[in-house]
Amino acid sequence: MRTAIVIFLALALLLASSCGGSGDGKPGRKQRVPDDKLVAILTDTYLTAGMLELFTMKDSWAQRDSILNYIDVIERQGYTYEQFDATMRYYFSQKPRKLSRIYDRVTGNLLELEAVVISENTSLDQPEKNLWPGKQNYIFPEDFTRDPVWFDIPLDKPGDYVLNADIRVFEDDNSLNPRVTVYFSYPDSIGEEKRVYWDEIFLSKDGQFHKIQLRETIDTIPGARLRGWLLNHDNQPGKWEKHARIANISIVHGGDAAPVEQ
């Protein structure tokens, strides 16, 4: 992690030294960002850069100039980009040792956050066993032009089964009644398939990610399977395609689910 931080902060310096023309002289008191605030800005900037790499964030911010996201970080701390630029130029050219100490504080903040996350993750008694057989993320129409994501999972024990996913359907999606369809399938006494459908979830075409969760229980049934379609739709004629995203898909048995914090 420390190497990644050093690389990122070096890029921050290049950014500050390549934009604008504030000069390298000592900025006035009103123009200079105080050390504590500069540490907070650089810490938040690093975290923002990481968040923008997340699958669920790329679609929302891909069309925006990335510099604007970092300007937002600076302004949330009560300063302007010009003040940040002047301060970074000054420290880089006139006070490199002090800048190094500021970077050490930023690194310390990030390592503390990393330790908290690791501690929280390792405190879980039992990790979830994800039964989902496919990819974790799907992009429409890149992965499929219009076909739903089909799944078919053999079940080896009774109890609750839970499906989770983050799904985003854009306003210009052309599918009819996009939804999530799930059912239990098992053979009857003469070998014909019987289906027990779960409640369907219909999806809004609002361009926002929605957390989807479905849960259902099955008794002991030999040959039972869990089947269904993510981003199912009604049939329609003509040429059309979907525009959607599916992320963070999981299907777990209730007994394998991690404990939920109260």
URLIN-V352808 format. One record per residue. RES is the residue in one small letter. PSI is psi as a letter, one per 40 degrees, with the letter a starting at -180 (NA if undefined). D_FIRST is the distance of its C-alpha to the first C-alpha in Angstrom with 1 decimal. Layout:
res: [RES/RES]
psi: [PSI/PSI]
d_first: [D_FIRST/D_FIRST]
This chain:
res: [m/r/t/a/i/v/i/f/l/a/l/a/l/l/l/a/s/s/c/g/g/s/g/d/g/k/p/g/r/k/q/r/v/p/d/d/k/l/v/a/i/l/t/d/t/y/l/t/a/g/m/l/e/l/f/t/m/k/d/s/w/a/q/r/d/s/i/l/n/y/i/d/v/i/e/r/q/g/y/t/y/e/q/f/d/a/t/m/r/y/y/f/s/q/k/p/r/k/l/s/r/i/y/d/r/v/t/g/n/l/l/e/l/e/a/v/v/i/s/e/n/t/s/l/d/q/p/e/k/n/l/w/p/g/k/q/n/y/i/f/p/e/d/f/t/r/d/p/v/w/f/d/i/p/l/d/k/p/g/d/y/v/l/n/a/d/i/r/v/f/e/d/d/n/s/l/n/p/r/v/t/v/y/f/s/y/p/d/s/i/g/e/e/k/r/v/y/w/d/e/i/f/l/s/k/d/g/q/f/h/k/i/q/l/r/e/t/i/d/t/i/p/g/a/r/l/r/g/w/l/l/n/h/d/n/q/p/g/k/w/e/k/h/a/r/i/a/n/i/s/i/v/h/g/g/d/a/a/p/v/e/q]
psi: [d/d/d/d/d/d/d/d/d/d/d/d/d/d/d/d/e/e/h/a/f/e/i/e/i/h/i/i/d/d/d/h/h/i/d/d/d/d/d/d/d/d/d/d/d/d/d/d/d/d/d/e/e/i/d/e/d/d/d/d/e/d/e/i/h/d/d/d/d/d/d/d/d/d/d/d/e/e/i/i/d/d/d/d/d/d/d/d/d/d/d/d/d/d/f/d/d/d/d/d/d/d/d/d/d/d/d/d/d/d/d/d/d/d/d/d/d/d/d/d/d/e/e/h/d/h/i/h/h/h/e/h/e/a/i/d/i/i/h/h/e/d/d/h/d/e/i/i/h/i/i/h/h/i/h/e/i/i/a/i/h/h/h/i/i/h/h/h/h/i/d/e/h/e/i/h/f/h/i/h/h/i/i/h/h/i/i/a/d/e/e/i/h/i/h/h/i/i/h/i/h/i/h/h/g/e/e/i/h/h/h/h/h/i/h/i/i/i/a/h/h/h/e/i/i/h/i/a/h/h/f/i/i/i/i/i/i/a/h/i/i/i/g/i/i/h/i/f/h/i/h/i/i/d/e/e/i/i/i/h/h/NA]
d_first: [0.0/3.8/5.5/5.2/6.3/8.8/10.1/10.6/12.4/14.4/15.5/16.6/18.6/20.2/21.1/22.7/24.6/25.9/27.3/30.3/32.4/31.9/32.4/30.6/32.9/32.2/32.3/34.8/33.9/34.2/32.1/29.1/26.3/26.0/23.0/22.2/22.6/20.5/17.5/18.2/18.7/15.4/13.5/15.7/15.4/11.6/12.5/15.5/14.0/12.1/15.4/17.4/16.0/17.4/20.6/22.7/21.8/22.4/26.1/26.5/24.9/25.4/28.6/27.4/26.4/22.6/23.4/25.4/22.5/20.8/24.3/24.6/21.6/23.2/26.6/25.6/24.9/28.4/27.9/28.7/26.8/29.3/28.5/24.7/25.6/28.0/25.7/22.8/25.5/27.0/24.0/22.8/26.4/27.8/25.3/22.2/21.8/21.9/19.4/17.0/17.7/17.2/13.7/13.1/14.4/12.3/9.1/11.2/12.2/8.9/8.0/11.7/11.6/9.0/11.5/14.4/13.5/13.0/16.2/18.1/17.4/18.4/21.5/23.2/26.0/26.5/24.2/26.2/27.8/27.8/31.1/30.4/31.2/30.1/27.1/24.9/25.6/28.7/29.8/33.4/35.3/32.8/32.7/36.2/38.8/40.6/40.3/38.8/36.1/38.2/37.1/39.2/37.9/40.1/40.2/40.7/41.2/42.8/41.3/39.1/36.9/34.4/33.1/30.3/29.1/28.1/30.8/31.5/34.9/35.6/38.9/40.1/39.7/43.1/43.2/45.8/44.8/41.2/40.3/38.8/41.4/40.9/43.6/44.5/46.6/48.9/52.3/55.5/58.4/59.6/56.2/55.7/52.4/52.2/49.5/48.3/46.4/43.8/44.0/42.8/40.3/41.3/38.6/39.0/38.7/37.0/33.8/31.7/29.4/31.3/30.1/32.8/33.7/36.8/38.0/41.2/42.8/44.6/47.1/47.6/48.7/48.8/47.2/45.4/42.7/40.4/40.9/40.4/39.1/36.2/37.4/41.0/43.8/47.6/49.3/50.6/52.3/51.3/48.1/45.1/41.4/38.6/35.8/33.2/29.8/29.0/25.6/24.2/27.4/28.1/31.4/31.5/34.4/35.0/34.7/31.2/29.8/27.2/28.7/28.8/27.9/31.0]
